[in-house]
Amino acid sequence: MSGRSFQGPLFLPLLSSACAALIAATSAIAADAPQHRTFQSRTCPVWDKDLHHLLDWSEAFSIHAPELQRSVRAEALKLRERCLRDLSMASLDRYVMLMKLLYDDEADEVESYD
Protein backbone atom coordinates (compact mmCIF):
# COMPACT_ATOMS: atom_id res chain seq x y z
CA MET A 1 0.00 0.00 0.00
CA SER A 2 2.92 2.35 0.47
CA GLY A 3 3.48 3.03 -3.25
CA ARG A 4 -0.13 3.51 -4.35
CA SER A 5 -2.85 5.88 -3.40
CA PHE A 6 -6.26 4.51 -2.47
CA GLN A 7 -8.89 5.97 -4.78
CA GLY A 8 -11.80 3.86 -3.54
CA PRO A 9 -13.91 6.71 -2.12
CA LEU A 10 -13.86 8.50 -5.49
CA PHE A 11 -14.67 5.45 -7.58
CA LEU A 12 -17.09 3.65 -5.23
CA PRO A 13 -20.09 6.01 -5.69
CA LEU A 14 -19.76 5.77 -9.47
CA LEU A 15 -19.50 1.99 -9.28
CA SER A 16 -22.44 1.80 -6.89
CA SER A 17 -24.67 3.86 -9.17
CA ALA A 18 -23.63 1.75 -12.17
CA CYS A 19 -24.44 -1.44 -10.26
CA ALA A 20 -27.78 0.02 -9.16
CA ALA A 21 -28.64 0.85 -12.78
CA LEU A 22 -27.64 -2.65 -13.87
CA ILE A 23 -29.73 -4.22 -11.13
CA ALA A 24 -32.73 -2.07 -12.08
CA ALA A 25 -32.35 -3.03 -15.74
CA THR A 26 -32.05 -6.75 -15.00
CA SER A 27 -35.01 -6.53 -12.62
CA ALA A 28 -37.12 -4.92 -15.34
CA ILE A 29 -36.12 -7.63 -17.83
CA ALA A 30 -36.79 -10.34 -15.28
CA ALA A 31 -40.20 -8.83 -14.45
CA ASP A 32 -41.23 -9.06 -18.13
CA ALA A 33 -40.12 -12.67 -18.43
CA PRO A 34 -42.38 -15.49 -17.31
CA GLN A 35 -41.54 -16.36 -13.73
CA HIS A 36 -40.66 -19.95 -12.95
CA ARG A 37 -40.31 -20.04 -9.20
CA THR A 38 -37.78 -22.81 -8.98
CA PHE A 39 -35.17 -23.15 -6.30
CA GLN A 40 -32.59 -21.64 -8.64
CA SER A 41 -34.72 -18.64 -9.65
CA ARG A 42 -35.33 -17.79 -6.00
CA THR A 43 -31.71 -18.37 -5.04
CA CYS A 44 -29.72 -16.67 -7.82
CA PRO A 45 -30.73 -13.07 -6.96
CA VAL A 46 -30.06 -13.62 -3.26
CA TRP A 47 -26.65 -15.15 -3.87
CA ASP A 48 -25.81 -12.45 -6.39
CA LYS A 49 -26.61 -9.82 -3.78
CA ASP A 50 -24.48 -11.62 -1.18
CA LEU A 51 -21.56 -11.95 -3.61
CA HIS A 52 -21.67 -8.25 -4.46
CA HIS A 53 -21.90 -7.42 -0.75
CA LEU A 54 -18.68 -9.40 -0.15
CA LEU A 55 -17.03 -7.62 -3.09
CA ASP A 56 -18.10 -4.19 -1.81
CA TRP A 57 -16.75 -5.07 1.63
CA SER A 58 -13.50 -6.31 0.10
CA GLU A 59 -13.07 -3.05 -1.82
CA ALA A 60 -14.06 -0.81 1.08
CA PHE A 61 -11.53 -2.39 3.45
CA SER A 62 -8.88 -3.36 0.85
CA ILE A 63 -9.06 -7.00 1.94
CA HIS A 64 -8.13 -8.51 -1.43
CA ALA A 65 -5.84 -7.45 -4.25
CA PRO A 66 -7.51 -5.11 -6.77
CA GLU A 67 -6.82 -7.61 -9.57
CA LEU A 68 -8.74 -10.31 -7.70
CA GLN A 69 -11.60 -7.92 -6.98
CA ARG A 70 -11.84 -6.92 -10.66
CA SER A 71 -11.75 -10.49 -11.92
CA VAL A 72 -14.36 -11.69 -9.40
CA ARG A 73 -16.61 -8.70 -10.17
CA ALA A 74 -16.34 -9.36 -13.93
CA GLU A 75 -17.15 -13.03 -13.38
CA ALA A 76 -20.07 -12.08 -11.11
CA LEU A 77 -21.57 -9.82 -13.79
CA LYS A 78 -21.31 -12.63 -16.37
CA LEU A 79 -22.81 -15.03 -13.85
CA ARG A 80 -25.76 -12.72 -13.15
CA GLU A 81 -26.62 -12.68 -16.86
CA ARG A 82 -26.10 -16.42 -17.15
CA CYS A 83 -28.31 -17.07 -14.14
CA LEU A 84 -31.17 -15.12 -15.76
CA ARG A 85 -30.87 -17.24 -18.93
CA ASP A 86 -29.87 -20.60 -17.51
CA LEU A 87 -31.14 -21.39 -14.06
CA SER A 88 -28.92 -24.39 -13.46
CA MET A 89 -27.10 -25.86 -10.53
CA ALA A 90 -23.87 -25.02 -12.38
CA SER A 91 -24.69 -21.32 -11.93
CA LEU A 92 -25.22 -21.80 -8.21
CA ASP A 93 -21.98 -23.77 -7.98
CA ARG A 94 -20.14 -20.82 -9.56
CA TYR A 95 -21.66 -18.45 -6.97
CA VAL A 96 -20.50 -20.79 -4.22
CA MET A 97 -17.00 -20.94 -5.71
CA LEU A 98 -16.68 -17.13 -5.96
CA MET A 99 -18.07 -16.48 -2.47
CA LYS A 100 -15.86 -19.19 -1.00
CA LEU A 101 -12.85 -17.63 -2.72
CA LEU A 102 -13.59 -14.25 -1.13
CA TYR A 103 -14.73 -15.54 2.25
CA ASP A 104 -11.95 -18.10 2.76
CA ASP A 105 -9.28 -15.61 1.73
CA GLU A 106 -10.79 -13.09 4.15
CA ALA A 107 -10.80 -15.69 6.95
CA ASP A 108 -7.14 -16.42 6.24
CA GLU A 109 -6.36 -12.71 6.56
CA VAL A 110 -8.13 -12.54 9.95
CA GLU A 111 -6.40 -15.68 11.20
CA SER A 112 -3.01 -14.31 10.21
CA TYR A 113 -3.42 -11.44 12.69
CA ASP A 114 -3.88 -13.82 15.63
N, C-alpha and C positions, 0 to 999 in steps of 0.2 A: 504494500500500500504506500510505501514511502515515495515511490517515483511517479505515482499517478494521482490525479485529482479525482475525487468522487463527484460525479455529476448527476447522481440519482435524483436529488430533489428537483432538478430542472427537467429531467426527462420523464419522471414518473407521472406527473399530471397529464402529459401528452399521451403517454402509453395507456394510462387508465381511461382517458376519454376515447381513445381508439378501440380499446377492448370493449368499452361500454357500447360503442356504436356497432361493433361486430356482434356482440351478444344480442343487441336489439334487432339487428338484421336477421340473424339466424333464428331468433324467436319468432319473428314475423313469418319467415319461410316455414318454420316448423308448425306454426299455427294454421297455415293454409293447407298443409299436407294432412292426409288422413291419419288420425292418431291410432296407433296400435299400442295399447298399453301393456307391453311385455315387460319382463324384468329388465331387459337391456334398455328399453326406451325410458323407463323411469330412473334407471341408474346412471346412464351416460351423462345427463346434465349435472347431476349431483357430484359425480366424480370429476367432471370437468371443472366445476366450481372449486372443489377441494384442491385439485392440481394447480389451478391458477392462484389460489390462496397461498399454497406452499411456495410457488414461484415469486409472488409479490413479497412474501416474508423473506425469502432468500435474497432478493434484490435490496429490500429495505435495510437489512442488517448485514449485507455483504457476506453471507454465509458460504456461498459457492462462487467459483470462478465465473467471471462474466461470459466466457465461452460456453461453459456448461449451461448457464441460465439461458443464453440465446438458443442453443441447440435444443434444449428441452422445451422452451416456449414455441419454437418453430414446429417441433414434433407435436406439441399439444394442439396447435392450431390445425395441423393436418388431421389429427385424430378427431377433433371436434367435427370437422366436415365429414370425415369417414363414418363417424358414429351416426350422423344424421342419415347417411345413405345406407349404411350396412350395419344394422344393429346385431352384431355378432359377439360371441364370447371372446373372439380374438381382439376386438376393440377394447373390451373390458380388461383383458390381460395386458394390453399395452398401457392402459391407465395405471394398472397396478405396478407395472415395471417402472414407469416414470416416477410415480409417487414414492415407490420404495427406493429408487435411486436418490431422490432428494431427501427423504426422511432418514434413511440409513446413513447417508453421508453427514447429515446434520447431527444425528446421534453420535457418530464417531467424533465430530468436532467437540460436542459437549463432554464426552468421556475423556477426551484428551486433556481437558482442563483440570480433571480430578487429580 
